[in-house]
Amino acid sequence: MKILEYTMHPEQELLNIMKNTTLRGNKNIKPFVQSDIYISEITAKDVLPTQYFVLWDQVYNIRVLNDYFMNKNIDIAKLKGFIEYKTLDSEYSLTPPIVEIIDNQPLLIDGQHRVTFFGKNNIPFNAIIINNVPQQYYPYQLPNQNGWKDVQYFDSVLPEGFVRKNLRYTDKETKKFMFREYPLPGIIKIAREHTGKTY
């Protein structure tokens, strides 16, 4: 992963972007416009994962990013804003993990590989916390029933037929409708080292 250039964006810009998140099913709906959104330091044990897998090649890529930015005196665990960076294949945004408080449960909506990297290295990290999400706009993900104990680890590919997540909504259209579209520049997923593809 060769990073060509990067730009640091401040906390208030990130919070404004999160406020302006829309739903894939209706770009006029902003589910977080009345929500409380803030940055807070937490640990992996403080959140509930919402997917049943971690890919080690993705965790490795987080380590690559961590080491690169550490050499620039930037600690990605302490981000309050976000980093926009460019590689040979595309443009990306690296944010703190995103946590929605749903029914008093801290659901890890985005950033499971980042949180895995931080957790395995006993590193507290900053997260974007979103509270008071209207019930009609709850995320399509449900928390893993047994938290991190339910997570399985694979090198780079999931077994055929592997169930990725426990879904709140049973029909595909509602799931797609509730998908969060964060208006960040570039791609917010991490590029795979050997393919450049994203998850």
C-alpha positions in Angstrom: 0.0 0.0 0.0 1.8 3.1 -1.2 0.3 6.4 0.1 0.9 9.2 -2.3 -0.4 12.1 -0.2 -2.7 12.7 2.8 -4.7 15.5 4.4 -5.8 15.9 8.0 -9.4 17.1 8.5 -10.5 18.6 11.9 -13.0 17.2 14.4 -15.7 19.7 13.7 -15.6 18.9 10.0 -16.0 15.2 10.8 -18.9 15.9 13.2 -20.6 18.0 10.5 -20.2 15.2 8.0 -21.7 12.7 10.3 -24.7 15.0 11.0 -25.2 15.0 7.2 -25.2 11.3 6.8 -28.1 10.0 4.6 -29.8 6.7 4.0 -29.1 4.8 0.8 -32.9 4.4 0.3 -33.6 8.1 0.5 -31.0 10.8 0.2 -33.3 13.3 1.8 -33.4 11.5 5.1 -30.6 12.4 7.6 -31.0 9.9 10.5 -28.4 11.7 12.7 -29.5 15.3 12.2 -31.0 15.5 15.8 -28.6 12.9 17.3 -25.8 13.6 19.8 -22.5 13.0 18.1 -19.2 13.2 19.8 -15.7 11.7 19.9 -14.8 9.6 23.0 -11.9 7.3 24.0 -13.0 3.7 24.5 -11.6 0.2 24.3 -12.6 -2.9 22.2 -14.4 -4.3 25.3 -16.7 -1.3 25.4 -18.4 -2.1 22.1 -20.5 -4.9 20.6 -19.4 -6.1 17.2 -22.1 -6.4 14.5 -20.4 -8.9 12.2 -19.2 -12.4 12.7 -15.8 -12.3 11.1 -12.4 -10.6 10.9 -10.0 -11.0 8.1 -6.4 -11.0 9.1 -5.2 -9.4 5.9 -7.4 -6.4 6.7 -6.0 -6.2 10.2 -2.5 -6.3 8.7 -3.5 -3.3 6.4 -4.5 -1.4 9.5 -1.1 -2.1 11.0 0.5 -0.8 7.8 -1.6 2.4 8.0 -0.8 2.7 11.8 3.0 2.4 11.2 2.9 4.8 8.2 1.1 7.6 10.1 3.1 6.9 13.3 6.2 7.8 11.2 4.4 11.1 10.5 3.7 11.7 14.2 0.0 10.9 13.7 -1.6 8.3 16.0 -4.6 6.8 14.3 -5.9 5.6 17.6 -6.2 9.2 18.8 -7.9 10.7 15.7 -10.5 13.3 16.5 -11.0 14.3 12.9 -10.2 12.1 9.9 -7.4 11.5 7.4 -8.0 11.7 3.7 -5.3 9.8 1.8 -4.6 8.7 -1.8 -3.0 5.5 -3.0 -2.2 4.3 -6.5 -5.7 2.9 -7.0 -8.0 5.3 -5.2 -8.8 7.9 -2.5 -9.7 6.9 1.0 -10.9 8.4 4.3 -9.7 7.0 7.6 -12.0 7.9 10.5 -12.3 6.7 14.1 -14.6 3.7 14.4 -18.3 4.5 14.3 -20.5 3.4 17.2 -24.3 3.9 17.4 -26.0 3.6 20.8 -29.1 1.6 20.1 -31.4 0.5 22.9 -28.6 1.4 25.3 -26.2 -0.9 23.5 -23.0 0.4 21.9 -23.1 -1.2 18.4 -19.9 -1.1 16.3 -21.3 -0.1 13.0 -18.1 0.6 11.1 -14.5 -0.3 12.0 -14.4 -3.9 13.2 -10.9 -4.4 11.8 -9.6 -1.2 13.3 -11.1 -2.1 16.7 -9.6 -5.6 16.4 -6.1 -4.2 15.7 -6.5 -1.8 18.7 -7.9 -4.5 20.9 -5.2 -7.1 20.1 -2.6 -4.5 21.0 -4.4 -3.2 24.1 -4.7 0.3 22.7 -7.5 2.6 23.8 -8.9 4.5 20.8 -11.2 7.3 19.9 -14.5 6.5 18.4 -17.4 8.5 16.9 -20.3 8.0 19.3 -23.8 8.6 17.9 -26.6 8.6 20.5 -30.4 9.2 20.2 -30.9 7.7 16.8 -34.6 7.7 15.9 -36.1 4.2 16.2 -37.5 4.3 12.6 -33.9 4.7 11.4 -32.2 2.1 13.5 -29.2 0.4 11.6 -29.8 -2.8 9.8 -27.2 -4.6 11.9 -27.9 -6.3 15.2 -25.2 -7.0 17.8 -23.6 -10.4 17.9 -25.4 -12.4 20.5 -22.2 -13.2 22.4 -20.2 -10.2 21.5 -16.6 -10.8 20.5 -16.9 -14.5 21.4 -19.0 -14.9 18.2 -16.3 -13.5 15.9 -14.4 -15.9 13.7 -11.0 -15.2 12.1 -10.0 -15.9 8.6 -6.9 -15.1 6.6 -8.4 -13.3 3.6 -11.5 -15.1 2.3 -14.8 -16.1 4.0 -16.0 -19.6 3.6 -18.8 -20.0 1.1 -22.2 -19.4 2.7 -20.7 -17.8 5.8 -23.3 -15.6 7.6 -21.6 -12.2 7.9 -24.1 -10.4 10.2 -27.3 -10.7 12.2 -29.9 -8.5 10.5 -32.5 -6.3 12.2 -34.6 -6.3 9.0 -35.4 -9.6 7.2 -36.1 -8.2 3.7 -33.2 -7.1 1.6 -34.9 -3.8 0.5 -35.2 -2.5 4.0 -31.6 -3.5 4.7 -30.4 -1.5 1.7 -32.7 1.4 2.6 -31.2 1.8 6.0 -27.5 1.6 4.9 -25.7 4.7 6.0 -24.1 6.9 3.4 -21.4 8.9 5.1 -20.6 12.0 2.9 -16.8 11.5 3.3 -14.4 12.0 0.5 -13.3 8.8 -1.2 -13.8 5.3 0.2 -14.1 4.6 3.9 -13.2 0.9 3.7 -9.6 -0.3 3.8 -8.0 -1.4 0.6 -6.8 -5.0 0.5 -3.0 -5.1 0.2 -2.9 -7.7 -2.6 -5.9 -6.7 -4.7 -6.7 -3.1 -4.0 -10.3 -4.2 -3.6 -12.4 -3.1 -0.6 -15.0 -4.8 1.6 
